[in-house]
Amino acid sequence: NAGVTQTPKFRILKIGQSMTLQCAQDMNHNYMYWYRQDPGMGLKLIYYSVGAGITDKGEVPNGYNVSRSTTEDFPLRLELAAPSQTSVYFCASSSRDRSRGNEQFFGPGTRLTVL
Amino acid sequence: AQSVTQLGSHVSVSEGALVLLRCNYSSSVPPYLFWYVQYPNQGLQLLLKYTSAATLVKGINGFEAEFKKSETSFHLTKPSAHMSDAAEYFCAVSLTGANSKLTFGKGITLSVRP
């Protein structure tokens, strides 16, 4: 299993541009998450999904959109990039198997710079 | 709502010395607790987790943590630090319901001196 994969690894955007960060998992997990990581701030939840067709906002959703058309994929869309969105973005997934204790599996991250 | 406090942002130890990284949590119900490690330019990797079984939890790479309900703590320890332990460490808490989201602490950077 590849686990959780993310593309691209790095990206530089100009202010006002848009892009989609891709995330896929091959573990048949129902739950998927998007986080952003800023220095000294830990991870903040942007959006999450409990299954195909169901998404909900996390702690910092402004400026982002998501969709979940399949179990495997959970793309994150930035419509009008702003310097405040410069960050490292992580996608994660978890199983609904209660014995796993809500353990989340993380992708390698996408480092985004907005100039 | 739940929260995690990791005091301090940086810990430095000598190789072979004890590693102690502190984590205190706040939760309205018995929680699940996690420690994740992040090596430079990588994603987060699970070190260990507490899911209401044994209070002393052993993880990978010689790390362990003890759940102390009376102190609302879940401190991470390793008897002897190795250079390869240098990384950022995150404590996280979730409620025990299905799909309860993780709340992360701000992280602690561990440096290991030769």
Chai-1 contact restraints between the chains, C-beta under 6 A:
chainA,res_idxA,chainB,res_idxB,connection_type,confidence,min_distance_angstrom,max_distance_angstrom,comment,restraint_id
A,Y31,B,N99,contact,1.0,0.0,6.0,A-B,restraint_1
A,G42,B,F104,contact,1.0,0.0,6.0,A-B,restraint_2
A,G42,B,G105,contact,1.0,0.0,6.0,A-B,restraint_3
A,G42,B,K106,contact,1.0,0.0,6.0,A-B,restraint_4
A,G42,B,G107,contact,1.0,0.0,6.0,A-B,restraint_5
A,L43,B,F104,contact,1.0,0.0,6.0,A-B,restraint_6
A,V50,B,N99,contact,1.0,0.0,6.0,A-B,restraint_7
A,R96,B,A98,contact,1.0,0.0,6.0,A-B,restraint_8
A,G101,B,Y32,contact,1.0,0.0,6.0,A-B,restraint_9
A,G101,B,K49,contact,1.0,0.0,6.0,A-B,restraint_10
A,G101,B,T51,contact,1.0,0.0,6.0,A-B,restraint_11
A,N102,B,Y32,contact,1.0,0.0,6.0,A-B,restraint_12
A,N102,B,S94,contact,1.0,0.0,6.0,A-B,restraint_13
A,N102,B,S100,contact,1.0,0.0,6.0,A-B,restraint_14
A,E103,B,K49,contact,1.0,0.0,6.0,A-B,restraint_15
A,Q104,B,L102,contact,1.0,0.0,6.0,A-B,restraint_16
A,F106,B,G43,contact,1.0,0.0,6.0,A-B,restraint_17
A,F106,B,L44,contact,1.0,0.0,6.0,A-B,restraint_18
A,G107,B,G43,contact,1.0,0.0,6.0,A-B,restraint_19
A,P108,B,G43,contact,1.0,0.0,6.0,A-B,restraint_20
A,G109,B,G43,contact,1.0,0.0,6.0,A-B,restraint_21
